[in-house]
Amino acid sequence: MNFSSASLLVVVFFFSGCTTLNDPFEIFRSHSPAIETSQAIDENRFIEKFSIKAKFSYSIDSKGGSGRLIWHYENNQDEIDIFSPFNTQVAKIIYSSHDKRIIDANGKILSGDDFDRYIQSLFGKNISPDLFRNLITNHVDRIKNLSKDENQLNRATHFYNDEWNILINAFKTQDGHTVPSKISITQGTFNFNFIVEEIINIAGK
């Protein structure tokens, strides 16, 4: 499957008769808002589990896409529900060291090369959930060959390696724990933006 076909696939999912949840984001409405700042309030705490609502967008050359997601991370496993901009569920990603699969809108389970191709259809490139999770949980040391700008106060906000240029533009703090809330990653003409809209649950040490 080439990139054009993959992009068409995700557009079809976005506008086809997939199951539309009544309101998948209802769980976030009664939660107290987080404080957003340009720098981390506490740079030394690590996140052990989280549940967030976020939106994303990407562009590459003249193509692009966007969507929303609910991401639960606990016990070293990610569960990421992907939605179109209109809150139609597109897919569910289950990701851990021993289990990497996607359940698409038709209930089909994708793994192996199909998993990688579907990730590219959703996000424009085959971006591993590891990248954003390690940024969110303050475990940037786990990102391979990552360097950072040293001339920064508090927590670093600019990282880079041979694959990505990463910029954190803002942080959200809730219950004494801080996560990056506006992340931009680039690679050549590819640009991906990830924005945390709400935090429903967060814990760490």
KATA-V632833 format. One record per pair of residues at least 24 apart in sequence whose C-alpha atoms are under 8 Angstrom apart, sorted by the first residue. I is the first residue (numbers start at 0). GAP is how many residues later the second one is. Records with the same first field share a line. If there is no record, write none. Layout:
I=GAP  GAP
This chain:
0=116
2=117  118  121
5=111  112  114  115
6=114  115  117
8=112
9=80  111  112
12=77  92
13=69  70  74  76
17=70  71  72  87  88
18=69  70  86
19=67  68  69
20=66  67  68
22=64
23=63
24=28  45
26=173
27=25  170  171  172
30=169
32=141  165  166
33=138  139  140  164  165
34=137  138  139
35=134  135  136  137  145
36=133  134  135
37=131  132  133
38=115  116  131  132
39=114  115  131  132  133  138  139  140
40=132  137
41=134  135  136
42=111  112  135
44=93  132  133  159  160
45=91  92  93  158  159
46=89  90  91  130  155  156  157  158
47=26  27  89  154  155  156  157
48=24  25  26  152  153  154  155
49=24  149  150  151  152  153
50=148  149  150  151
51=144  145  146  147  148  149
52=143  144  145  146  147
53=140  141  142  143  144
54=139  140  141  142
55=136  137  138  139
56=66  135  136  137
57=65  66  132  133  134  135
58=65  130  131  132  133
59=64  129  130  131
60=128  129
63=60
64=57  58  59
65=57
77=51
94=34
122=69
134=44  45
135=43  44
136=42
137=41
162=24
173=25  28
174=27
176=25  26  27
